Amino acid sequence: MTALTFFPERFSLPFADSVHGKIFDLIDGPDQKVAIAAPRGWGKTSIVALALIARYILFRKCLDLNSGQIIAALYGCVQKLMAKVEQLEADYSMKKAKCDAKI
């Protein structure tokens, strides 16, 4: 849901339950490390490095940032997330101001 809500431009195609459903099950499961095999271009990296990390940030889940590889992979994604959050805050403020003005 985080993927579709916050990154509709990245996740514009419907998810295939046979592939993406398994990916979501793996990342929501109890295992700390999993291998995800899916065809090239099916959004594995976008799901894990963008949507999952966004969900972790939004819901304040604990991240293990001991791995330099994780930090390198997420740097651009976090920048995009922060830009999206700023956009959402601006949109919310505009809507809130309009609602307040009507009262």
C-alpha positions as CSV (number, residue, x, y, z in Angstrom):
1,M,0.0,0.0,0.0
2,T,2.9,2.4,0.7
3,A,4.2,1.8,-2.8
4,L,0.9,2.8,-4.5
5,T,0.0,5.6,-2.1
6,F,3.4,7.5,-2.0
7,F,4.9,6.5,-5.3
8,P,2.2,6.1,-8.0
9,E,4.5,7.4,-10.7
10,R,7.0,4.5,-9.9
11,F,4.3,1.8,-9.4
12,S,2.0,2.7,-12.2
13,L,1.4,-0.9,-13.4
14,P,-0.7,-3.4,-11.4
15,F,1.1,-5.9,-9.2
16,A,1.1,-9.5,-10.3
17,D,0.2,-11.6,-7.2
18,S,2.2,-14.6,-8.4
19,V,5.4,-12.5,-8.3
20,H,4.8,-9.3,-6.2
21,G,2.6,-11.1,-3.7
22,K,5.5,-13.4,-2.9
23,I,7.9,-10.5,-2.6
24,F,5.5,-8.7,-0.2
25,D,5.2,-11.9,1.8
26,L,8.9,-12.3,2.1
27,I,9.6,-8.7,3.2
28,D,6.8,-8.9,5.7
29,G,7.9,-12.2,7.0
30,P,10.0,-13.0,10.1
31,D,13.3,-13.8,8.2
32,Q,15.9,-11.1,8.4
33,K,17.6,-12.0,5.1
34,V,15.9,-13.4,2.1
35,A,16.7,-13.8,-1.6
36,I,14.2,-12.5,-4.0
37,A,14.2,-13.9,-7.5
38,A,12.0,-12.3,-10.2
39,P,12.5,-11.2,-13.8
40,R,14.5,-8.1,-14.5
41,G,12.4,-5.0,-14.5
42,W,9.6,-6.3,-12.2
43,G,10.3,-3.7,-9.4
44,K,12.3,-5.8,-6.9
45,T,14.6,-2.9,-6.1
46,S,11.9,-0.3,-6.1
47,I,9.7,-2.3,-3.8
48,V,12.5,-3.0,-1.3
49,A,14.7,0.1,-1.5
50,L,12.0,2.6,-2.0
51,A,8.6,1.5,-0.8
52,L,9.7,-0.7,2.1
53,I,12.1,1.9,3.4
54,A,9.4,4.5,3.1
55,R,7.2,2.3,5.2
56,Y,9.9,1.9,7.8
57,I,10.5,5.6,8.0
58,L,6.7,6.4,8.1
59,F,6.0,3.9,10.8
60,R,9.3,4.3,12.7
61,K,10.4,0.7,12.3
62,C,13.9,-0.2,13.3
63,L,16.4,-0.2,10.5
64,D,19.8,-2.0,10.5
65,L,22.0,0.5,8.8
66,N,25.3,-1.3,9.6
67,S,25.7,-2.2,6.0
68,G,27.4,0.3,3.8
69,Q,25.8,-1.4,0.9
70,I,22.3,-0.7,2.2
71,I,23.2,3.0,2.8
72,A,24.6,3.4,-0.7
73,A,21.5,1.7,-2.2
74,L,19.1,3.9,-0.2
75,Y,20.6,7.3,-0.5
76,G,18.8,8.3,-3.7
77,C,15.6,6.7,-2.5
78,V,15.6,8.6,0.8
79,Q,16.1,11.9,-1.1
80,K,13.1,11.1,-3.3
81,L,11.0,10.1,-0.2
82,M,11.9,13.4,1.6
83,A,10.9,15.4,-1.5
84,K,7.6,13.5,-1.6
85,V,7.0,14.1,2.1
86,E,7.6,17.9,1.6
87,Q,5.2,17.8,-1.3
88,L,2.6,16.1,0.8
89,E,3.1,18.5,3.6
90,A,2.7,21.4,1.2
91,D,-0.4,19.9,-0.3
92,Y,-1.9,19.2,3.1
93,S,-1.1,22.8,4.3
94,M,-2.8,24.2,1.2
95,K,-5.9,22.0,1.8
96,K,-6.0,22.8,5.5
97,A,-5.7,26.5,4.7
98,K,-8.6,26.3,2.3
99,C,-10.7,24.4,4.9
100,D,-9.8,26.9,7.6
101,A,-10.8,29.8,5.4
102,K,-14.3,28.4,4.8
103,I,-15.0,28.0,8.5
